[in-house]
Amino acid sequence: MADLPPPSPDSTALPPVIPPSGRMIAQLFVVPGLIVAGAVSILLGFSWLAGGPRTAAGFLDGLQNSNPEVRWRAASDLAQVLLRDDLLASDVPFSLELTDILHKATAELDQLARTTGEARDRKKFIQKRAEVQYLAASVGNLSVPTAAPVLAELATKTVSGDPKTTALLQRQAVWSLSALGAGRARFDKLPSEKRQAVRAALEQRGAKVDDGGKWAKAALGIIDGTDSAGTIAGLAQCADADDPFLRKQAALALGFWKGSAVENLTAEKALLKLARDDGRGNTIEITDKD
C-alpha cells in the first residue's frame, strides 16, 4: 500500500485559544448577576411594602392596617412564618395580641353577617371572612396556646344566614385546634429557660382581669395539661355536627388534647361515638367562588 501523504496542517489545526476578555466575563456573569439581584430587591421591596418587616411589630402593624388587602396578606404570611420561627411562636405578648385581633375580627364578621338588604356589603364581608380564616390559621401555629378559647368558640359558631361561611370557619377553627394541640410538643422542645420565661410571662399577664388575663390563664392550664379551656367541649360539640367532614376533623383534633378528668372523659365518649360514625348528614361543598 502506498504511503498516504501527511495531512495538511490546515485540516487538523485547532482554532487559536483566546483568553476571555473582561467584557465577555461581564456579559456572562456580572450582568446576569446584577439582573437577578435587582429582581430579588424589587420583590423584597414589594413584600416589605405589602406586609412590613417580618417582625412581631411588623406583623401586628400589617394585621391592623386600614387596607383589608394588607391585613389578609399579613395574616397569610404569618401563618407560614410561625411554622418556622420558634421565638415568634412562643412570644407571649405577641400571641395575646394576635388572639385579640382574631377575637375582634370574628366579632366584626358576625356584625357584617347580621346586616341584611342593601346595607350589606358583600365584598367587605368576603374580605373579613378571609381575614378571619387566615388569622385562625396563624394562631394555630403558635406554641403558646392563648387562642384556644377563641378557636373553640369559632369552631361552634354559626354565622347568621350563611351556612357555607359557617362550615368554612368551623373547619378552619377545628384544624387550627389540631395544630395548636400538636404545638404542645413543640413547646416542650424549647430550652428550659425559654419555657420558664413563657410561664412567667403568662402568670404575670394572667393576674389582670381582662380578656388577655383570661387567655393567659387558659394557656397555663393547657400547658400543664390540667384544663383544656373549653377546647374539648367545643370539639365534642363538633363531633356531633351534621357535617361529616367536620366530625372527621374533630376526631383528629381530639387526639391532641387533654384536660381535667371530666374533660378527658368527654373526649373519650366523643371519640367512641365517632368510631361508630355512620357517615350521616351532607358534606357542605365549598368552592373558590364561595
GUGU-437335 format. One record per atom (N, C-alpha, C): y, z, x. Coordinates in pm, whole numbers, plus 50000, padded with zeros to 5 digits. Layout:
BEGIN
YZX ...
# end
This chain:
BEGIN
498825000050086 500005000050000 501225000050089 502104991150057 503324990150138 504165002550120 504815006450228 505705018150220 506845015350125 507125025750038 508255024449946 509545026850021 510545019649983 511825021750052 512375035450019 513035041850110 513635055250083 514605054249967 514635064649884 515555064349770 516995063849815 517755057449734 519185056449764 519825070149754 520655073849846 521325086949839 522095088649710 522625077649661 523455078649540 522635082249416 521285079049416 520475081349297 519975095649286 519995103449392 519475117249387 520545127749414 521675123949453 522705133649490 523175141249367 523275154449377 523805162849271 525315162249271 525905164449152 527375164349149 527905175849232 529015174149292 529585184849375 529875197349292 529585208949349 529845221649282 531305225449303 531985226749189 533405230249195 533575244349139 534065253649215 534255267349164 535195267349044 534905275948940 535775276248822 537185280748857 538095274348794 539505277848817 539875289848730 541005295848763 541485306948682 541745302948538 542175290748519 542445285948384 541145284948303 540075280148369 538785278848300 538245292648261 538345302248352 537885315848323 538655321648206 539935319248203 540755324348093 540325318147960 540025304947964 539605298147842 538265303347792 537345306847886 536005311047848 535925325647806 536715334347867 536555348547845 537825355547794 538905353647860 540115361347829 540665357947691 540815345047664 541395340947535 540545345347417 539185342747418 538375347847307 538435363047293 538485370047407 538575384647401 539845389247334 540955382547366 542225386047303 542205383247153 541555372247115 541455368846972 540665379546897 539505383646955 538685393846891 539445407046882 540105410846992 540865423346992 541965423146888 542615411746875 543675410446775 543135411846633 541985405346608 541395406046475 540995420346440 540395427446538 539995441246514 541215449946487 542285447846564 543515455546544 544085453546405 544045441046359 544565438046225 543735445146119 542385444546132 541505451146036 541715466146035 541855472146154 542105486446162 543455489946101 544415481146121 545745483446063 545705483445913 544995473745855 544865473345709 544125485645658 543075489745732 542305501445691 543185513845692 544035515045795 544915526645804 545935526745691 546495514845662 547475513845555 546855516845420 545605512845401 544945514745272 544525529145251 544035535645355 543485548845332 544005559745424 544865556245520 545395566045610 544385569245720 544765577745815 543865581545922 542625588545865 541485586745931 540245592445881 540135607045923 541045615245875 541035629645897 541045636345760 540835649645760 540855656745633 542195654645562 543285656245636 544615654445576 544815640045530 544345630445610 544485616445574 543735612945447 542515618245435 541735615745314 542385622045191 542855634345207 543485641045094 544745633745049 545505628645145 546685620645110 546275608245032 545205601545079 544745589445011 544225592344871 543515603544856 542925606944726 543975611144624 545155614844671 546225619044581 547385609244579 547135597244632 548155586744634 548455582244491 549685578044467 550065573544333 549435560144297 548985552644398 548345539644375 546845541744348 546355538044229 544935540244198 543995532644290 544415520944341 543575513244432 543365520944563 544425527444610 544315535344732 543415547444709 543525553544591 542725565544563 541235562544563 540825552144490 539365549844484 538825544344615 539695537044691 539235532344822 539035544144917 539945553844912 539805565744997 538555573544959 538285574644828 537085581644783 535815574344826 535855561044818 534705553044859 534435554645009 535495554045090 535345555745235 534835569745269 535365579645198 535005593545227 533525596145203 532985590145097 531565592045066 530685587845183 531105577645257 530335572945373 530595581445497 531845585245518 532205593045637 531515606745635 531455613045519 530865626345511 529385626545548 528725615245534 527305614545572 527125616345722 528145612945800 528015612945946 528825623846015 529825629145945 530755638746007 530405652845963 529655660146045 529235673646009 530405683446002 531405681346088 532555690446087 533355689145958 533595676845916 534335674645793 533525679145672 532215676645674 531355680345561 531235695445544 531505702945649 531405717645642 532775724445648 533835716645630 535195722045630 535475728445494 535575741645490 535695748945363 536985745545287 538165746245351 539385742645277 539335728345223 538805719245303 538705705245259 537745703945141 536605710645147 535625709645039 536195715244909 536985725944918 537595731744798 538675722544742 539465716344829 540485706844784 539825694944716 538735690244775 538025678644720 537415682144584 536875694044572 536325698544444 537415699144338 538585704044376 539705704944282 540175691144237 540205681644329 540615668044295 539625661844196 538325663844219 537315658844126 537465665443989 537685678443988 537835685843863 539015680443782 540145678143847 541325673043779 541125658543734 540495650443818 540255636443782 539335635443661 538355644443651 537445644543536 538195648143409 539115657743419 539925661643302 540835650143259 541385642943356 542245631543324 541455620343257 540235618143304 539385607943243 539045611743099 538775624343077 538455629042943 539645626942849 540835629342900 542035627342820 542225612642786 541995603942884 542105589542859 541065584842758 539885590542764 538815586542673 539125590342529 539895601042512 540235605642377 541385597742316 542075589842398 543165581642347 542585569442277 543005566842157 542445555842078 543525545842039 543075534441986 544005524341936 544785517442045 545975512842013 546795505342107 547285513742223 547295526842204 547805535642310 546825536742427 545575532542406 544585533842512 544725522542614 544855526342739 544985516842850 543605515142912 542915504242877 541545502042923 541465500943075 542425493843134 542415492043280 542565505443350 543465513643302 543675526843362 542425535443347 541765534243232 540545541743208 539445537643306 539285524543327 538255519443420 538545524143562 539825523743601 540195528243736 539895543043755 540225550943654 539965565343665 538465568243666 537705560543589 536255562343588 535665559443726 536125548543790 535645545343924 536035556144024 537225561544006 537695572244094 536805584544082 536485588443958 535615600043936 534225597443995 533745585343978 532425581944029 532355583344181 533355577944251 533365578744397 533625592944445 534455600444374 534685614344411 533405622544397 532665620044290 531395627144270 530425623844382 530405611244425 529555607444537 529995614444666 531295615844683 531825622244804 531425636944812 531645644544705 531335658844710 529835661244724 529025651544682 527595652944701 527175652644846 528035646944931 527715645945074 528345657145156 528865667245090 529335679145160 528145688045195 528265695645302 527205705345333 527605719245285 528825720745235 529275733145171 529325730445021 528435736644942 528255732544802 529285738044704 530555737044736 531595742244646 531665734444516 531245721744517 531395713144400 530235713944302 529245722144330 528065722744244 528405725744097 529265735744069 529565738443927 530255726743857 531135719743929 531845708343869 530885696843844 529975694343938 528985683743919 528015687143806 527635699843797 526725703943690 527375701843553 528675704643545 529395702343420 529485687443388 529755679343492 529845664943473 528495658943431 527415664743481 526065659643450 525705661343303 526375670643236 526065673143094 527225669343003 528245663143060 529465659942984 529295646942906 529805646742783 529815634742701 531225629242696 531395616942740 532705610542737 532935604742598 534015608542539 534295605042399 534205590142371 533305586542279 533235572842230 532795562242329 532205566342441 531825556442543 530485560342604 529365556742539 528035560842589 527715555342727 528215543442761 527905537842893 528625545643003 529865549542978 530575557743076 529895571343090 529475577042977 528745589742981 527495588543067 526715578043044 525485576043121 525785573943269 526805565843298 527165562743437 527535575443514 528385583743455 528865595643525 527805606643529 526995607743424 525915617543428 524915614143538 524575601543549 523635597243653 524215599643792 525495596643808 526125598843939 526155613643972 526465621943872 526535636343896 525165641943936 524115637643868 522765642643899 522335637844037 522645625244068 522325620044201 523065628144309 524335631144284 525125638944381 524585653044394 524075658744285 523455672044294 522195671644378 521455660644372 520295659044460 520735659344606 521775651644635 522285650944773 522835664344818 523535671244727 524125684144762 523035694544788 521975694044707 520845703144730 520155700344862 519985687644894 519385683945022 520295687645138 521605688145113 522565691745217 522435706145263 521695714145187 521445728045228 520735728545363 519795719345384 519085718545512 520045714245622 520975705645588 521975701145685 522845712845729 523195721545636 523985733445668 523225742445765 521925744145741 521105752845826 521015747845971 521255734845991 521175729046125 522465730646204 523525735346138 524785737446208 524625748846309 525415748846416 525365760046511 525635773346440 525055783946492 525175797046428 526625801246409 527465798846511 528855802946500 529595795246390 529195782546371 529825774446266 529405779546129 528145783046112 527675788345984 528385801445951 528565809846052 529255822546031 530705820145992 531325810346054 532725807146022 532855802045878 531885794045836 531895788945698 531755800445599 530835809645625 530645821045537 531905829545530 532515831845644 533735840045646 534845833445565 534975820345578 536005813145503 535725813645353 534465812345314 534105812945173 534325827045116 533985837245193 534195850945147 535675853945129 536485849245223 537925851545214 538515844445093 538115831845071 538635824344958 538085829544827 536865834844829 536245839944709 536895852544656 537735858844736 538425871044692 539555867844594 539955855244585 541045851444496 540505848144356 541275851944255 540855849744117 541455836644067 540825825644100 541235812444053 540035803144065 540235790344034 539105781044042 538525780344182 539415779844283 538945779144421 538095791244458 538515803144414 537745815144440 536385814844372 536375809744248 535115808544174 534155798944244 534685787744291 533825777844358 533335783144492 534185790744562 533775796444691 532635806544672 532745815144568 531675824644540 530385817444504 530515806844425 529345799144386 528655793244508 529445788244602 528865782344723 528095792744804 528605804944811 527905815444883 526555818544819 526525819344687 525265821944618 524255810944641 524735798444645 523845787044669 523305787344811 524185790144908 523765790745047 522715801645068 522905812944999 521955824045012 520685821944930 520705812044839 519535809444757 519335819644647 520395826544607 520275836944504 520825832544369 521605821844365 522225817344241 522565802444255 522185794544155 522475780244163 523815776444100 524565786544053 525895784243995 525835774743875 524805776043794 524695767743675 524065754143697 523735751043821 523175737843852 521805735843788 520935745743801 519585744443745 519635743143593 520525750843529 520665749943383 521135735943343 522095730543419 522585717043389 521515706543408 520745707743515 519685698043540 518565699243437 518295711443392 517285713343289 517715706743158 519005707143131 519535700443013 519375685243028 519635680043148 519445665743174 517965661843163 517095671143198 515645668543190 515175666743047 516025670742952 515685669342810 516515658342743 517215650342823 518095639942769 517295628542708 517965620642625 517305609142562 517135597642661 517955597442765 517925586842866 516775589242964 515715581042962 514575583343052 514945582343200 515935573943232 516355572743372 517005585743420 517805591743334 518445604443369 517395615443387 516365615143305 515305625243318 514585623843453 514345611543496 513705609443626 514595614843739 515895612243728 516815617443830 516805632643831 516765638643712 516765653243703 515515659043770 514385652343752 513145656943815 513285657143967 513915646744022 514135646244166 515075657244211 516185658944139 517195668544179 516685682944173 515905686244072 515425699944058 514595704444178 513965695044244 513155698544361 513965703544479 515275701344476 516135705644587 516865718844561 516655724644442 517455736244405 516605748544378 517155759944416 516575772744382 517705782644358 517415792844278 518435802644245 517825816044216 518295822444109 517725835444071 516325833444016 515635844543994 514265843843940 514255837043803 515265840043722 515345833843589 515595818843602 516495815043692 516805800843712 515585793343765 514865799443858 513675792843913 512615790643805 512515800143713 511565798643603 511995787043511 513315785943489 513845774943409 513525761543475 513675761043606 513375748643680 511905745143669 511035755043682 509595752543673 509205747243535 509765752943431 509475748343295 509955733943274 511145731043326 511685717443313 510825707343387 510385710843507 509545701743586 508175699843521 507645710443462 506355709343393 506475699943274 507575701143202 507795692343087 507975677843132 508695675943243 508915662443296 507625656243346 506715664543395 505435659343443 504615653243330 504905657243207 504205651943090 505085642243011 506145637543074 507105628843004 506415615942957 506685612242832 506045600442773 506945588042775 508095588942842 508995577442850 509805574942725 509925584942641 510665583242516 512135579642543 512775574342437 514185571042449 514405556942502 515655553242511 516035539942559 516975541242678 516625534342786 517475534342904 518755526542876 519885532542902 521165525642881 521425516543000 521485503642973 521735493943079 523225493043110 523555494143238 524945493443280 525075482143381 525975472743355 526205461243443 527565462543510 527855453343602 529145453343669 530305451143571 530035444543461 531075441843362 531465454243282 530605464243286 530865476443211 531785485943288 
# end
